Amino acid sequence: MKSFTPELDGQIRRLMRECGQQAAQMATQQFQVTQKGPADYVTSVDRWLDRQLSSAFAQLCPDDGAITEENDQSRPAFHAGYRRLWCIDPLDGTEDFIQRQPHYAIMIGLLSDWQPVAGWIYAPAFDRLYCGGPDWGLFQASGEAQPVPMAASSPPLPGKSLFPLVIGTKDQLNFGDAIARIIPEAQFYSLGSFGLKVMEVIQGRAGIYIYLNRRVKLWDTTGPVALAKAAGLTCCDLEGKPLSFCPDAIHPDTLTHKQPIVIGWPHFVESLLPRIQKAVAGVSA
């Protein structure tokens, strides 16, 4: 049973598209870029979107908690005992946005009792929205059209021929050579947004996505993992343990996942996980 009403779903979709289309217009104009940390950038557009979405959710869901990437004051909500917690990423893939590349997204995810139950990913440059959850289904919409069911597409079993493996740029720099030695048939590729990387797997353009550097946070993962679960993907760590959203698996201050993340089709995870473990262990040793 869904944890929200169809009316709320419609309001969220309209809000995301309205904000996203304004962000796409802002992308063609001058905007400010500052650095929050090493290779971690934020723009004036991120902050504007954060304010818009935070204000809207305070009105849409006044009894729920909400955390957003650019509002540090929202983070205590994770520890406040809310049964429903909205995790909002106003601009996922900021570096792509800065470089005027299209693979950025607005993402919203809903945690209920520490489980990702619903997610919305809107890609303004493509005017495409994806939404769904384990007890809801998987949907997509273009422009102002109503969402329609979306069929997840499993790629063929990994074999001796080349197959796509999604990996972030930083992880490829750190682990790519080691993975390629043990899995020479892996063909690496990437794009900006964490959520859109997950959608590459859901749509069968890749069999597996690995994220190893433990910098990803709740607002990056909640929505995409809800969609991945709706598609029947495996969401686990390098040991095969289910990806956890409980407080003991999340850094209390930064809300970063302590687990490395593997999201993929079950047959890909079963086949490749032991080899990925071996490659990563060789680098870490």
Solvent accessible surface area in square Angstrom, and as a share of the most:
residue,aa,sasa,rsa
1,M,209,0.93
2,K,69,0.29
3,S,36,0.23
4,F,17,0.07
5,T,73,0.42
6,P,89,0.56
7,E,120,0.54
8,L,18,0.09
9,D,14,0.07
10,G,5,0.05
11,Q,75,0.33
12,I,0,0.00
13,R,35,0.13
14,R,150,0.55
15,L,29,0.14
16,M,0,0.00
17,R,62,0.23
18,E,108,0.48
19,C,3,0.02
20,G,0,0.00
21,Q,62,0.27
22,Q,67,0.30
23,A,0,0.00
24,A,24,0.18
25,Q,116,0.52
26,M,49,0.22
27,A,12,0.10
28,T,104,0.61
29,Q,105,0.46
30,Q,177,0.79
31,F,33,0.14
32,Q,136,0.61
33,V,66,0.38
34,T,67,0.39
35,Q,106,0.47
36,K,88,0.37
37,G,22,0.21
38,P,116,0.73
39,A,43,0.33
40,D,45,0.23
41,Y,78,0.30
42,V,0,0.00
43,T,0,0.00
44,S,39,0.25
45,V,4,0.02
46,D,1,0.01
47,R,98,0.36
48,W,50,0.18
49,L,0,0.00
50,D,6,0.03
51,R,148,0.54
52,Q,74,0.33
53,L,0,0.00
54,S,33,0.21
55,S,60,0.39
56,A,20,0.15
57,F,3,0.01
58,A,67,0.52
59,Q,141,0.63
60,L,53,0.26
61,C,12,0.07
62,P,97,0.61
63,D,127,0.66
64,D,27,0.14
65,G,3,0.03
66,A,33,0.26
67,I,0,0.00
68,T,3,0.01
69,E,32,0.14
70,E,37,0.17
71,N,53,0.27
72,D,91,0.47
73,Q,156,0.69
74,S,16,0.10
75,R,48,0.17
76,P,86,0.54
77,A,17,0.14
78,F,1,0.01
79,H,96,0.43
80,A,66,0.51
81,G,67,0.64
82,Y,94,0.36
83,R,173,0.63
84,R,55,0.20
85,L,5,0.03
86,W,1,0.00
87,C,0,0.00
88,I,0,0.00
89,D,1,0.01
90,P,0,0.00
91,L,2,0.01
92,D,9,0.05
93,G,15,0.15
94,T,18,0.11
95,E,72,0.32
96,D,23,0.12
97,F,1,0.00
98,I,42,0.21
99,Q,112,0.50
100,R,134,0.49
101,Q,88,0.39
102,P,48,0.30
103,H,58,0.26
104,Y,10,0.04
105,A,0,0.00
106,I,0,0.00
107,M,1,0.00
108,I,1,0.00
109,G,1,0.01
110,L,0,0.00
111,L,2,0.01
112,S,15,0.10
113,D,75,0.39
114,W,73,0.26
115,Q,99,0.44
116,P,3,0.02
117,V,36,0.21
118,A,0,0.00
119,G,0,0.00
120,W,0,0.00
121,I,0,0.00
122,Y,2,0.01
123,A,2,0.02
124,P,5,0.03
125,A,52,0.40
126,F,106,0.44
127,D,36,0.19
128,R,78,0.28
129,L,9,0.05
130,Y,18,0.07
131,C,1,0.00
132,G,0,0.00
133,G,0,0.00
134,P,62,0.39
135,D,104,0.54
136,W,41,0.14
137,G,28,0.27
138,L,15,0.07
139,F,44,0.18
140,Q,47,0.21
141,A,9,0.07
142,S,55,0.35
143,G,24,0.23
144,E,147,0.66
145,A,61,0.47
146,Q,124,0.55
147,P,30,0.19
148,V,82,0.47
149,P,108,0.68
150,M,19,0.09
151,A,92,0.72
152,A,36,0.28
153,S,57,0.37
154,S,57,0.37
155,P,20,0.13
156,P,115,0.72
157,L,131,0.65
158,P,26,0.16
159,G,37,0.36
160,K,205,0.87
161,S,84,0.54
162,L,116,0.58
163,F,12,0.05
164,P,46,0.29
165,L,0,0.00
166,V,0,0.00
167,I,0,0.00
168,G,11,0.11
169,T,92,0.54
170,K,75,0.32
171,D,1,0.01
172,Q,73,0.33
173,L,148,0.73
174,N,87,0.44
175,F,27,0.11
176,G,3,0.03
177,D,110,0.57
178,A,7,0.05
179,I,0,0.00
180,A,40,0.31
181,R,174,0.63
182,I,52,0.26
183,I,0,0.00
184,P,94,0.59
185,E,24,0.11
186,A,12,0.09
187,Q,93,0.41
188,F,45,0.19
189,Y,66,0.25
190,S,43,0.28
191,L,32,0.16
192,G,24,0.23
193,S,0,0.00
194,F,10,0.04
195,G,0,0.00
196,L,13,0.07
197,K,15,0.06
198,V,0,0.00
199,M,2,0.01
200,E,20,0.09
201,V,0,0.00
202,I,0,0.00
203,Q,41,0.18
204,G,19,0.18
205,R,126,0.46
206,A,0,0.00
207,G,0,0.00
208,I,0,0.00
209,Y,2,0.01
210,I,0,0.00
211,Y,34,0.13
212,L,10,0.05
213,N,38,0.20
214,R,125,0.46
215,R,97,0.35
216,V,6,0.03
217,K,46,0.19
218,L,0,0.00
219,W,3,0.01
220,D,23,0.12
221,T,0,0.00
222,T,0,0.00
223,G,1,0.01
224,P,0,0.00
225,V,0,0.00
226,A,0,0.00
227,L,0,0.00
228,A,0,0.00
229,K,73,0.31
230,A,28,0.22
231,A,14,0.11
232,G,44,0.42
233,L,12,0.06
234,T,43,0.25
235,C,10,0.06
236,C,3,0.02
237,D,10,0.05
238,L,22,0.11
239,E,120,0.54
240,G,39,0.37
241,K,114,0.48
242,P,105,0.66
243,L,13,0.06
244,S,33,0.21
245,F,3,0.01
246,C,45,0.27
247,P,55,0.35
248,D,117,0.60
249,A,12,0.09
250,I,0,0.00
251,H,73,0.33
252,P,73,0.46
253,D,102,0.53
254,T,51,0.30
255,L,0,0.00
256,T,19,0.11
257,H,1,0.01
258,K,98,0.42
259,Q,27,0.12
260,P,10,0.07
261,I,0,0.00
262,V,0,0.00
263,I,0,0.00
264,G,0,0.00
265,W,21,0.07
266,P,62,0.39
267,H,47,0.21
268,F,3,0.01
269,V,10,0.06
270,E,143,0.64
271,S,49,0.32
272,L,0,0.00
273,L,16,0.08
274,P,79,0.50
275,R,75,0.28
276,I,0,0.00
277,Q,63,0.28
278,K,138,0.59
279,A,2,0.02
280,V,16,0.09
281,A,60,0.46
282,G,54,0.52
283,V,66,0.38
284,S,86,0.55
285,A,120,0.93
